[in-house]
């Protein structure tokens, strides 16, 4: 069973913090469909991006990375690709 994970500036939040973050994210998106930038701003962040890591949903939050448009969540694996963990070259 997967759990709701969140990374903030590359570091994972605790399970409890991650669940609370996901609840806030879900409530925001229910009221403001597709407004990732608005949610990020409401949390004091520069960006929030949903991704799939090894088949599990992850919210990737950052104080510095720019916000991107809301699209299908990219899929990433924990295996090494191109010498980097979980990243593929585009």
C-alpha positions as CSV (number, residue, x, y, z in Angstrom):
1,X,0.0,0.0,0.0
2,X,1.3,3.4,-0.9
3,X,1.2,6.4,1.4
4,X,0.9,10.1,0.6
5,X,4.5,11.4,0.3
6,X,5.7,15.0,0.0
7,X,9.2,16.3,-0.6
8,X,10.1,19.9,0.3
9,X,13.3,21.2,-1.2
10,X,14.3,17.6,-1.9
11,X,13.8,16.3,1.6
12,X,10.8,14.1,2.6
13,X,8.3,15.3,5.1
14,X,7.3,13.0,7.9
15,X,4.3,10.8,7.2
16,X,2.1,12.9,9.4
17,X,3.2,16.2,7.8
18,X,2.8,14.6,4.3
19,X,-0.8,13.5,5.0
20,X,-1.7,17.0,6.4
21,X,0.0,18.6,3.3
22,X,-2.0,16.3,0.9
23,X,-5.2,17.1,2.7
24,X,-4.6,20.9,2.3
25,X,-3.6,20.3,-1.3
26,X,-6.7,18.2,-2.1
27,X,-9.0,20.8,-0.4
28,X,-7.4,23.6,-2.4
29,X,-7.6,21.8,-5.7
30,X,-11.3,21.0,-5.0
31,X,-12.0,24.7,-4.6
32,X,-9.5,26.0,-7.2
33,X,-9.1,23.2,-9.9
34,X,-5.6,23.3,-11.5
35,X,-4.3,26.2,-9.4
36,X,-1.0,24.8,-8.3
37,X,0.6,28.2,-8.1
38,X,-2.2,29.5,-5.8
39,X,-1.7,26.5,-3.5
40,X,2.1,26.9,-3.5
41,X,1.7,30.6,-2.6
42,X,-0.8,29.8,0.2
43,X,1.8,27.5,1.7
44,X,4.6,30.1,1.4
45,X,6.3,28.1,-1.5
46,X,7.5,28.9,-5.0
47,X,6.0,25.7,-6.5
48,X,4.2,22.4,-6.0
49,X,4.3,19.7,-8.6
50,X,2.5,16.3,-8.4
51,X,4.7,13.4,-9.6
52,X,4.6,9.6,-9.6
53,X,7.6,7.9,-8.0
54,X,7.7,4.2,-8.3
55,X,4.0,4.1,-8.9
56,X,3.1,6.2,-5.8
57,X,1.9,9.8,-5.8
58,X,4.3,12.4,-4.5
59,X,3.9,16.2,-4.1
60,X,7.2,17.9,-4.9
61,X,7.3,21.3,-3.1
62,X,10.0,23.9,-3.3
63,X,10.8,27.3,-2.0
64,X,12.9,28.1,-5.1
65,X,11.9,26.0,-8.1
66,X,9.6,27.8,-10.5
67,X,6.0,26.7,-10.9
68,X,5.2,24.8,-14.0
69,X,1.8,24.4,-15.7
70,X,-0.5,21.7,-14.3
71,X,-0.1,18.6,-16.5
72,X,-0.1,14.8,-16.2
73,X,2.2,13.9,-13.3
74,X,5.6,12.7,-14.6
75,X,6.6,9.2,-13.6
76,X,9.9,8.6,-12.0
77,X,11.6,5.4,-10.6
78,X,14.2,4.9,-7.9
79,X,16.5,3.2,-10.4
80,X,19.5,5.0,-11.8
81,X,19.2,6.5,-15.2
82,X,21.9,8.5,-16.9
83,X,23.9,8.4,-13.7
84,X,21.3,10.1,-11.6
85,X,18.7,8.6,-9.3
86,X,15.1,8.8,-10.5
87,X,15.8,11.2,-13.3
88,X,15.7,10.7,-17.0
89,X,17.2,12.9,-19.6
90,X,14.8,14.8,-21.9
